[in-house]
Amino acid sequence: MSLLIVGSVALDSVETKAGSVTDALGGSALYFSWAASLLNPAQVVGVVGDDYPMAALDEVAARGVDISGIEQKAGESFRWAGRYSDDFTDRETLDTRLGVFAEFNPTIPASFTDAKYVFLGNIHPALQLNVLDQIENPFLVVCDTMNFWIDGERETLLELLGRIDVLMVNDSEAIQLSGESNVYRAANWILDKGPRTAVIKQGAYGAFLVDDGKVFYAPALPLEEVVDPTGAGDSFAGGFMAHVARSNDLSHETLRQAMVYGATMGAFAVERFSVERFGEISTRDVEERVQKFADLVRFEIETAG
């Protein structure tokens, strides 16, 4: 089924203990679409400057991602630079230059407006509402946000919560938004505001789903080496949404499966800089790693007597 992502397309410069990269492909829309492409075709809406290496998008386009919604405008592309601590628990932002992204006002191509599955990447909530006004009849809308919008655009964000199906945020954002001190209570506060499902990401500890009165936890897969955690959350979202879209089913069981596919994509993302890892793997590799997740948590209980 049709899957649309609206978000940032950027160039990242990253330093970790594993090395560094300069002007590598990044942005929420790109991580999301690369991860999604291994399970389901995707459509991207974003903006880049005239300095962006458009030919670098040919590979993801060949994987089934429609990049015709990425507009190229005169000016500089969105650039971000950061440095991670050796244990990846801290990240220092060294530089942020929004460039043409500062004036991003998404216009959804006519061929994308019938999308059934929509992911609203981390942009101004007023722009996210504007995107929804352009989509004809979405089956599932999932939204991301961040502390900046929670602080500065709270009322608009609360309006948006009434029009989406799933809010996907990290634990600190959920607590900040809700004012609760416990992430499970924060998730239930979110559900009271409109969404029927909350997905709370907890970084290296995994993520949990609250849906229809049920809770499901997807752990993070133990990895021998982490190279670059940038984009792990957006890759999680891509895997989650792509599995739901290809299943075309919103049952709790499908959402539980989607959590594991999301965690799988996040685990792949961190093994290389930028989106490099996704270019190395196939759908079969994804399914094999999903099985590793199943083996990680599978156990049997023998009751006494």
N, C-alpha and C positions, 0 to 999 in steps of 0.2 A: 504493500500500500504506500501511497505517496507520503513522504517524510520531508518536512521543511525545517531548516534552521535559519534563524535570523540572529546575527551576532557579529563579532569582530573578526577581521582578517588582518593579521599583524606581522611584524618582523621582530623577533626576540633576540636579545643578546644575553646569554646565560653563563654564569660561572658556578661550577660545583667542584667537589674534590676529584671528580672524574675528568675534568677538563673544562673547556669553554667553547662557545660558538658565538658568532656575530651575525646579526641579521638573518637568523634562521626562521623558517616558516612557523607561524604561531597564530594565536587568536582563538577565541572560543569556537567560532564557526568552523575553522579548519580542523582543529582537534576532533570536534564532534563529527564532522562529515567523514574524516578518514576512518574513525572507529566504526561509524555506522555503515560505511561502504562494504565492510566485510560481511554484513548480514542483510542489508537492504539498500536499494538505491536512495539517494538523498538529493535535495535541492538546497542551494545556499543563496542567501541574500546578505550582502555586505558591501563595503566600500574600501578601495585602496587608492593610493596616490599614483602619479605617473612614474614614480620611481620603483614601483613594485615589479618583481620578476614574474610576470604572468605566465611565462612558459613553465615555471616551476609547478603550476597547478595542473599541467597536462596529465601527470600520473594519477592524481586523485580523480580527475575527470574520466580517465580510462577505466577506473574502478566503478563507475556508475554514478558519479556525483555530477549533477547539472550545475555548472558554475556560471551560467548565463546571467544569474541575478547578482553577480559581483560587479559593481560599477567602478570604473576607473576614472578618477577625476584629477584635475591639475592640482599639484601640491604634494606634500610629503605623506607617506603612509604612516599609520599608527605604529609606533615603535615603543618597546618596553625593554628595560635592562634590569637584571637582578642577580644577586649572589646568594647562594644557599650555604648555611653552616654545614660542617662535615657530617653531622647526624641528621641533616635535612629538617630539623625541627624549627629552624628560624630562616626567614627569607628577608633579605634587605633589597629594597627597590633602589636602584642606582639612577634610573632615568625613566621618565614617561613623557613621550611626545605624541599627543593625540593626532596631530596632522589633520587630514581630511575627515577622520572619524569624529572629530569634535562637532562637525556639522551633519553627521549622519542622520538622515530622515528616511527610513526604509520605505521604498515603493515596491510593492510585491508585483512581479510580472504577472500578466494575465494568465499565463500558463501554469502559475504556481498557486493561484487563489483557491483552487479546489483541493488543496492539500488536506488530508484527513488527520495527519499527525503533525503537530507543530511544536517546535521547541523555541522558546523565547530566551535567547542568550542574555547575558548581563549587560543591558543597556538601560537608559532612562525608562522608568515605568510608564511615562506618558507615551513614549515611542512604542513600548510593548502593547499598550492599549490600542494605539493607532494600527499596529500590525493586525491585531484581532479584528478591527473594523474592516480590514481588507480581505479577510479569509471568509469564504462563503459558508461552510458548514463543517467545521473541524470535529473530528471524532474524539480527539484527545489533545489537550493543550498542557504542556509542561513548561514551567517558568523557573529561571534562575534569577538571583539578585545578589546584592552585596551590601556591606555595612554602610557605604556612602549613601546609597539610596534609602536604606532603612532610617538613617539619621536625617537626611535632607528632604526626602520626598515621601514621608510616611503615609500621608493621606492618599496620595495617588497610588502608592503601593497597596494600601488596603482596598482601594477600589478595584485594582487589578486582581487581588485575591478572590474577589467575588466572581471573576470571569474565567478562572483557570481550573484545571482538574487536579494538577499535581504541582506542589511547590518543592523544588529541589535546592536545598541550601546546606551549608555546613553547620556544625553544632553551635559554634559561637554566634553565627548569624541568626539561627533559630532562637537562641536565648535572648539576643539583643532585640529581635523583632517582638517577641512575646512578653519580655520582662520576667519570664520564669527563670528559675535557677536550675531546673532539671530538664534535660533534653526531651524526655518522654512527655512531660507536661507541656513543654514548648510545642511539640508535634501536635498534641491534642488541641492546643490553643489555635494553631494554624488551621486545623480542620474546622474549628468553630467559625472561622472567618470566610469559609467558602469552598476551598479545595476538598476533594474527597479523599485525597491521598497526600501524605507528606513523606519525603525521602530526606533523611538527615545523614549527610556525609561526615565521616569522622577521620578523614585522612588515612594514615597508616594503620588505623584500627578497624577500618571497614565502613559500613553504612547500614542504617536500618530503615525499614519501611513500616509506616503505620497506615493501615487501609482497612476499612470496613470492620473496625473494632479488633483487628488482628495485627500482630507485630511480627516482623521477620527480620532477622539480622544476617547480613552477608559479611563475613570476615575478609580481611585483606589477605591475599595469598602470600605466604612467606617467599621472599626472593633472595637469591644469593647476592645480587648487586642491584643497586639503584643508581642510575646515572643522572636523571633529570626529572624531578617531580612536576615540572611545569605542564599544565594541560591535563593532569590526571583526572581532575573532576569533570572537565568537559568531555574527555574520552569515556568516562563512566556514563555520562548522560547520553553520549552517542550509542554506546552498547545497549543501554537500557531502552532507549526509544526505538532503536532498530529492531530489537527482538519483539517488542510489542507490536510494531508496525507489520513485521513479517507474519506474526501470529494473527493479527487483526482480531485481538481478543483482549478484553479488559478484566478478565477474572483475576481473583486474588492469586491463584496459582501461577498464571502467566506473569503477573507483576513480581512474584517471588523469583521466578526464573530470570526475569529481566534484571533483577538486582545482581544476580550472579554473572550475567553477561556484562553488565556494567562494570562490576569489579574486575572481571577478566580483562576488559579493554583498558581499564586504569592500570592494571599490572603490566600490560604490554607497553603502555605509553612511557612508563618511567624507566624502561630498560635502555633507552637511547635518548639522545638529545632530539628536541623538536618532534616531528612526526615520523622520524626515520624508521622506527620499529614497524609501523603499520605497512610500510612498503616492502618489508621482508617476510610478512606472514600471509597465510591464506585462511580461508574460512575453516578448513580442516584443522589448522593450528589452533584456531579459536575454540572449536568444539572439543579438541583434546584437552585444552587448558580448563574449560568448563568442567570436564570430567574430573580434573584434579581438584577443583573446588568441591565437587560432590564427595570425593573420597576424603577430603580434609575434614568434613563435618559429619560423615555417615557413621552411625554406631547403632548397636542393638542393645536392648535392655531385657534382661531375663528377670521376671518378677519372682520373688520368693514364694514358696508354697505352691 
